[in-house]
Structure formats: structure tokens, C-alpha cells
């Protein structure tokens, strides 16, 4: 088993990514440029969130 993916916090972060991408898809953006821009923006926001969660995980593992 991959312990990285089994971690609750990180698994939640990946679920959050899915939600953010789904939110973009729900907008039904017809213009390709606007769609790609919205998709990249959502992914960028998720990466910031994910990096924060990785930092928290690193700190918790460093204490062990």
C-alpha cells in the first residue's frame, strides 16, 4: 500500500482537487481560452493548498 496516498490529510487534499476541477466543469465554459484559464487557476489554487498540507505533514513527521 502507498502510505502517502493513505494519509487522511493528503487524501483529503486530492479530493479537494477533484472538487475544484468539478467546479470549473460545472461552469460549462464554451470558450476554450476561458475554460483553460479557469482550469489553470483552479489547479494553481489547489497546488498552493497542497503545498501547505505537505508542509504540515513534513512538520508532523519531523517531530517523530
Phi and psi restraints in degrees (range 20) as a CNS / XPLOR table:
assign (resid 1 and name C) (resid 2 and name N)
       (resid 2 and name CA) (resid 2 and name C) 1.0 -87.0 20.0 2
assign (resid 2 and name N) (resid 2 and name CA)
       (resid 2 and name C) (resid 3 and name N) 1.0 106.1 20.0 2
assign (resid 2 and name C) (resid 3 and name N)
       (resid 3 and name CA) (resid 3 and name C) 1.0 -63.4 20.0 2
assign (resid 3 and name N) (resid 3 and name CA)
       (resid 3 and name C) (resid 4 and name N) 1.0 -30.6 20.0 2
assign (resid 3 and name C) (resid 4 and name N)
       (resid 4 and name CA) (resid 4 and name C) 1.0 -59.4 20.0 2
assign (resid 4 and name N) (resid 4 and name CA)
       (resid 4 and name C) (resid 5 and name N) 1.0 -48.0 20.0 2
assign (resid 4 and name C) (resid 5 and name N)
       (resid 5 and name CA) (resid 5 and name C) 1.0 -74.4 20.0 2
assign (resid 5 and name N) (resid 5 and name CA)
       (resid 5 and name C) (resid 6 and name N) 1.0 -28.0 20.0 2
assign (resid 5 and name C) (resid 6 and name N)
       (resid 6 and name CA) (resid 6 and name C) 1.0 -75.2 20.0 2
assign (resid 6 and name N) (resid 6 and name CA)
       (resid 6 and name C) (resid 7 and name N) 1.0 -14.9 20.0 2
assign (resid 6 and name C) (resid 7 and name N)
       (resid 7 and name CA) (resid 7 and name C) 1.0 -63.0 20.0 2
assign (resid 7 and name N) (resid 7 and name CA)
       (resid 7 and name C) (resid 8 and name N) 1.0 129.0 20.0 2
assign (resid 7 and name C) (resid 8 and name N)
       (resid 8 and name CA) (resid 8 and name C) 1.0 -60.6 20.0 2
assign (resid 8 and name N) (resid 8 and name CA)
       (resid 8 and name C) (resid 9 and name N) 1.0 -43.6 20.0 2
assign (resid 8 and name C) (resid 9 and name N)
       (resid 9 and name CA) (resid 9 and name C) 1.0 -64.3 20.0 2
assign (resid 9 and name N) (resid 9 and name CA)
       (resid 9 and name C) (resid 10 and name N) 1.0 -46.7 20.0 2
assign (resid 9 and name C) (resid 10 and name N)
       (resid 10 and name CA) (resid 10 and name C) 1.0 -71.6 20.0 2
assign (resid 10 and name N) (resid 10 and name CA)
       (resid 10 and name C) (resid 11 and name N) 1.0 -35.0 20.0 2
assign (resid 10 and name C) (resid 11 and name N)
       (resid 11 and name CA) (resid 11 and name C) 1.0 -63.1 20.0 2
assign (resid 11 and name N) (resid 11 and name CA)
       (resid 11 and name C) (resid 12 and name N) 1.0 -39.7 20.0 2
assign (resid 11 and name C) (resid 12 and name N)
       (resid 12 and name CA) (resid 12 and name C) 1.0 -62.6 20.0 2
assign (resid 12 and name N) (resid 12 and name CA)
       (resid 12 and name C) (resid 13 and name N) 1.0 -36.7 20.0 2
assign (resid 12 and name C) (resid 13 and name N)
       (resid 13 and name CA) (resid 13 and name C) 1.0 -64.5 20.0 2
assign (resid 13 and name N) (resid 13 and name CA)
       (resid 13 and name C) (resid 14 and name N) 1.0 -39.3 20.0 2
assign (resid 13 and name C) (resid 14 and name N)
       (resid 14 and name CA) (resid 14 and name C) 1.0 -69.7 20.0 2
assign (resid 14 and name N) (resid 14 and name CA)
       (resid 14 and name C) (resid 15 and name N) 1.0 -35.2 20.0 2
assign (resid 14 and name C) (resid 15 and name N)
       (resid 15 and name CA) (resid 15 and name C) 1.0 -64.9 20.0 2
assign (resid 15 and name N) (resid 15 and name CA)
       (resid 15 and name C) (resid 16 and name N) 1.0 -38.5 20.0 2
assign (resid 15 and name C) (resid 16 and name N)
       (resid 16 and name CA) (resid 16 and name C) 1.0 -62.9 20.0 2
assign (resid 16 and name N) (resid 16 and name CA)
       (resid 16 and name C) (resid 17 and name N) 1.0 -38.5 20.0 2
assign (resid 16 and name C) (resid 17 and name N)
       (resid 17 and name CA) (resid 17 and name C) 1.0 -59.7 20.0 2
assign (resid 17 and name N) (resid 17 and name CA)
       (resid 17 and name C) (resid 18 and name N) 1.0 -45.0 20.0 2
assign (resid 17 and name C) (resid 18 and name N)
       (resid 18 and name CA) (resid 18 and name C) 1.0 -59.7 20.0 2
assign (resid 18 and name N) (resid 18 and name CA)
       (resid 18 and name C) (resid 19 and name N) 1.0 -40.1 20.0 2
assign (resid 18 and name C) (resid 19 and name N)
       (resid 19 and name CA) (resid 19 and name C) 1.0 -64.7 20.0 2
assign (resid 19 and name N) (resid 19 and name CA)
       (resid 19 and name C) (resid 20 and name N) 1.0 -42.9 20.0 2
assign (resid 19 and name C) (resid 20 and name N)
       (resid 20 and name CA) (resid 20 and name C) 1.0 -64.6 20.0 2
assign (resid 20 and name N) (resid 20 and name CA)
       (resid 20 and name C) (resid 21 and name N) 1.0 -41.4 20.0 2
assign (resid 20 and name C) (resid 21 and name N)
       (resid 21 and name CA) (resid 21 and name C) 1.0 -67.6 20.0 2
assign (resid 21 and name N) (resid 21 and name CA)
       (resid 21 and name C) (resid 22 and name N) 1.0 -40.5 20.0 2
assign (resid 21 and name C) (resid 22 and name N)
       (resid 22 and name CA) (resid 22 and name C) 1.0 -61.8 20.0 2
assign (resid 22 and name N) (resid 22 and name CA)
       (resid 22 and name C) (resid 23 and name N) 1.0 -38.5 20.0 2
assign (resid 22 and name C) (resid 23 and name N)
       (resid 23 and name CA) (resid 23 and name C) 1.0 -60.7 20.0 2
assign (resid 23 and name N) (resid 23 and name CA)
       (resid 23 and name C) (resid 24 and name N) 1.0 -38.9 20.0 2
assign (resid 23 and name C) (resid 24 and name N)
       (resid 24 and name CA) (resid 24 and name C) 1.0 -66.3 20.0 2
assign (resid 24 and name N) (resid 24 and name CA)
       (resid 24 and name C) (resid 25 and name N) 1.0 -44.1 20.0 2
assign (resid 24 and name C) (resid 25 and name N)
       (resid 25 and name CA) (resid 25 and name C) 1.0 -63.0 20.0 2
assign (resid 25 and name N) (resid 25 and name CA)
       (resid 25 and name C) (resid 26 and name N) 1.0 -35.1 20.0 2
assign (resid 25 and name C) (resid 26 and name N)
       (resid 26 and name CA) (resid 26 and name C) 1.0 -66.4 20.0 2
assign (resid 26 and name N) (resid 26 and name CA)
       (resid 26 and name C) (resid 27 and name N) 1.0 -18.5 20.0 2
assign (resid 26 and name C) (resid 27 and name N)
       (resid 27 and name CA) (resid 27 and name C) 1.0 -72.3 20.0 2
assign (resid 27 and name N) (resid 27 and name CA)
       (resid 27 and name C) (resid 28 and name N) 1.0 -17.0 20.0 2
assign (resid 27 and name C) (resid 28 and name N)
       (resid 28 and name CA) (resid 28 and name C) 1.0 50.7 20.0 2
assign (resid 28 and name N) (resid 28 and name CA)
       (resid 28 and name C) (resid 29 and name N) 1.0 49.9 20.0 2
assign (resid 28 and name C) (resid 29 and name N)
       (resid 29 and name CA) (resid 29 and name C) 1.0 -72.0 20.0 2
assign (resid 29 and name N) (resid 29 and name CA)
       (resid 29 and name C) (resid 30 and name N) 1.0 123.3 20.0 2
assign (resid 29 and name C) (resid 30 and name N)
       (resid 30 and name CA) (resid 30 and name C) 1.0 -83.9 20.0 2
assign (resid 30 and name N) (resid 30 and name CA)
       (resid 30 and name C) (resid 31 and name N) 1.0 -39.2 20.0 2
assign (resid 30 and name C) (resid 31 and name N)
       (resid 31 and name CA) (resid 31 and name C) 1.0 -72.2 20.0 2
assign (resid 31 and name N) (resid 31 and name CA)
       (resid 31 and name C) (resid 32 and name N) 1.0 122.4 20.0 2
assign (resid 31 and name C) (resid 32 and name N)
       (resid 32 and name CA) (resid 32 and name C) 1.0 -60.1 20.0 2
assign (resid 32 and name N) (resid 32 and name CA)
       (resid 32 and name C) (resid 33 and name N) 1.0 -40.8 20.0 2
assign (resid 32 and name C) (resid 33 and name N)
       (resid 33 and name CA) (resid 33 and name C) 1.0 -64.2 20.0 2
assign (resid 33 and name N) (resid 33 and name CA)
       (resid 33 and name C) (resid 34 and name N) 1.0 -44.5 20.0 2
assign (resid 33 and name C) (resid 34 and name N)
       (resid 34 and name CA) (resid 34 and name C) 1.0 -65.8 20.0 2
assign (resid 34 and name N) (resid 34 and name CA)
       (resid 34 and name C) (resid 35 and name N) 1.0 -38.2 20.0 2
assign (resid 34 and name C) (resid 35 and name N)
       (resid 35 and name CA) (resid 35 and name C) 1.0 -63.1 20.0 2
assign (resid 35 and name N) (resid 35 and name CA)
       (resid 35 and name C) (resid 36 and name N) 1.0 -48.6 20.0 2
assign (resid 35 and name C) (resid 36 and name N)
       (resid 36 and name CA) (resid 36 and name C) 1.0 -62.7 20.0 2
assign (resid 36 and name N) (resid 36 and name CA)
       (resid 36 and name C) (resid 37 and name N) 1.0 -40.5 20.0 2
assign (resid 36 and name C) (resid 37 and name N)
       (resid 37 and name CA) (resid 37 and name C) 1.0 -61.9 20.0 2
assign (resid 37 and name N) (resid 37 and name CA)
       (resid 37 and name C) (resid 38 and name N) 1.0 -45.7 20.0 2
assign (resid 37 and name C) (resid 38 and name N)
       (resid 38 and name CA) (resid 38 and name C) 1.0 -64.1 20.0 2
assign (resid 38 and name N) (resid 38 and name CA)
       (resid 38 and name C) (resid 39 and name N) 1.0 -40.0 20.0 2
assign (resid 38 and name C) (resid 39 and name N)
       (resid 39 and name CA) (resid 39 and name C) 1.0 -63.9 20.0 2
assign (resid 39 and name N) (resid 39 and name CA)
       (resid 39 and name C) (resid 40 and name N) 1.0 -46.4 20.0 2
assign (resid 39 and name C) (resid 40 and name N)
       (resid 40 and name CA) (resid 40 and name C) 1.0 -64.6 20.0 2
assign (resid 40 and name N) (resid 40 and name CA)
       (resid 40 and name C) (resid 41 and name N) 1.0 -40.4 20.0 2
assign (resid 40 and name C) (resid 41 and name N)
       (resid 41 and name CA) (resid 41 and name C) 1.0 -62.2 20.0 2
assign (resid 41 and name N) (resid 41 and name CA)
       (resid 41 and name C) (resid 42 and name N) 1.0 -44.9 20.0 2
assign (resid 41 and name C) (resid 42 and name N)
       (resid 42 and name CA) (resid 42 and name C) 1.0 -62.4 20.0 2
assign (resid 42 and name N) (resid 42 and name CA)
       (resid 42 and name C) (resid 43 and name N) 1.0 -43.2 20.0 2
assign (resid 42 and name C) (resid 43 and name N)
       (resid 43 and name CA) (resid 43 and name C) 1.0 -66.8 20.0 2
assign (resid 43 and name N) (resid 43 and name CA)
       (resid 43 and name C) (resid 44 and name N) 1.0 -38.2 20.0 2
assign (resid 43 and name C) (resid 44 and name N)
       (resid 44 and name CA) (resid 44 and name C) 1.0 -62.2 20.0 2
assign (resid 44 and name N) (resid 44 and name CA)
       (resid 44 and name C) (resid 45 and name N) 1.0 -44.9 20.0 2
assign (resid 44 and name C) (resid 45 and name N)
       (resid 45 and name CA) (resid 45 and name C) 1.0 -62.4 20.0 2
assign (resid 45 and name N) (resid 45 and name CA)
       (resid 45 and name C) (resid 46 and name N) 1.0 -39.5 20.0 2
assign (resid 45 and name C) (resid 46 and name N)
       (resid 46 and name CA) (resid 46 and name C) 1.0 -66.0 20.0 2
assign (resid 46 and name N) (resid 46 and name CA)
       (resid 46 and name C) (resid 47 and name N) 1.0 -40.6 20.0 2
assign (resid 46 and name C) (resid 47 and name N)
       (resid 47 and name CA) (resid 47 and name C) 1.0 -60.1 20.0 2
assign (resid 47 and name N) (resid 47 and name CA)
       (resid 47 and name C) (resid 48 and name N) 1.0 -39.9 20.0 2
assign (resid 47 and name C) (resid 48 and name N)
       (resid 48 and name CA) (resid 48 and name C) 1.0 -61.1 20.0 2
assign (resid 48 and name N) (resid 48 and name CA)
       (resid 48 and name C) (resid 49 and name N) 1.0 -46.2 20.0 2
assign (resid 48 and name C) (resid 49 and name N)
       (resid 49 and name CA) (resid 49 and name C) 1.0 -60.9 20.0 2
assign (resid 49 and name N) (resid 49 and name CA)
       (resid 49 and name C) (resid 50 and name N) 1.0 -45.4 20.0 2
assign (resid 49 and name C) (resid 50 and name N)
       (resid 50 and name CA) (resid 50 and name C) 1.0 -64.0 20.0 2
assign (resid 50 and name N) (resid 50 and name CA)
       (resid 50 and name C) (resid 51 and name N) 1.0 -41.5 20.0 2
assign (resid 50 and name C) (resid 51 and name N)
       (resid 51 and name CA) (resid 51 and name C) 1.0 -62.3 20.0 2
assign (resid 51 and name N) (resid 51 and name CA)
       (resid 51 and name C) (resid 52 and name N) 1.0 -39.7 20.0 2
assign (resid 51 and name C) (resid 52 and name N)
       (resid 52 and name CA) (resid 52 and name C) 1.0 -61.1 20.0 2
assign (resid 52 and name N) (resid 52 and name CA)
       (resid 52 and name C) (resid 53 and name N) 1.0 -44.9 20.0 2
assign (resid 52 and name C) (resid 53 and name N)
       (resid 53 and name CA) (resid 53 and name C) 1.0 -65.5 20.0 2
assign (resid 53 and name N) (resid 53 and name CA)
       (resid 53 and name C) (resid 54 and name N) 1.0 -39.2 20.0 2
assign (resid 53 and name C) (resid 54 and name N)
       (resid 54 and name CA) (resid 54 and name C) 1.0 -63.2 20.0 2
assign (resid 54 and name N) (resid 54 and name CA)
       (resid 54 and name C) (resid 55 and name N) 1.0 -39.9 20.0 2
assign (resid 54 and name C) (resid 55 and name N)
       (resid 55 and name CA) (resid 55 and name C) 1.0 -61.6 20.0 2
assign (resid 55 and name N) (resid 55 and name CA)
       (resid 55 and name C) (resid 56 and name N) 1.0 -42.4 20.0 2
assign (resid 55 and name C) (resid 56 and name N)
       (resid 56 and name CA) (resid 56 and name C) 1.0 -63.1 20.0 2
assign (resid 56 and name N) (resid 56 and name CA)
       (resid 56 and name C) (resid 57 and name N) 1.0 -42.3 20.0 2
assign (resid 56 and name C) (resid 57 and name N)
       (resid 57 and name CA) (resid 57 and name C) 1.0 -64.1 20.0 2
assign (resid 57 and name N) (resid 57 and name CA)
       (resid 57 and name C) (resid 58 and name N) 1.0 -42.2 20.0 2
assign (resid 57 and name C) (resid 58 and name N)
       (resid 58 and name CA) (resid 58 and name C) 1.0 -61.1 20.0 2
assign (resid 58 and name N) (resid 58 and name CA)
       (resid 58 and name C) (resid 59 and name N) 1.0 -44.6 20.0 2
assign (resid 58 and name C) (resid 59 and name N)
       (resid 59 and name CA) (resid 59 and name C) 1.0 -62.5 20.0 2
assign (resid 59 and name N) (resid 59 and name CA)
       (resid 59 and name C) (resid 60 and name N) 1.0 -41.3 20.0 2
assign (resid 59 and name C) (resid 60 and name N)
       (resid 60 and name CA) (resid 60 and name C) 1.0 -67.9 20.0 2
assign (resid 60 and name N) (resid 60 and name CA)
       (resid 60 and name C) (resid 61 and name N) 1.0 -35.1 20.0 2
assign (resid 60 and name C) (resid 61 and name N)
       (resid 61 and name CA) (resid 61 and name C) 1.0 -74.3 20.0 2
assign (resid 61 and name N) (resid 61 and name CA)
       (resid 61 and name C) (resid 62 and name N) 1.0 -29.9 20.0 2
assign (resid 61 and name C) (resid 62 and name N)
       (resid 62 and name CA) (resid 62 and name C) 1.0 -68.2 20.0 2
assign (resid 62 and name N) (resid 62 and name CA)
       (resid 62 and name C) (resid 63 and name N) 1.0 -25.7 20.0 2
assign (resid 62 and name C) (resid 63 and name N)
       (resid 63 and name CA) (resid 63 and name C) 1.0 -76.9 20.0 2
assign (resid 63 and name N) (resid 63 and name CA)
       (resid 63 and name C) (resid 64 and name N) 1.0 -16.6 20.0 2
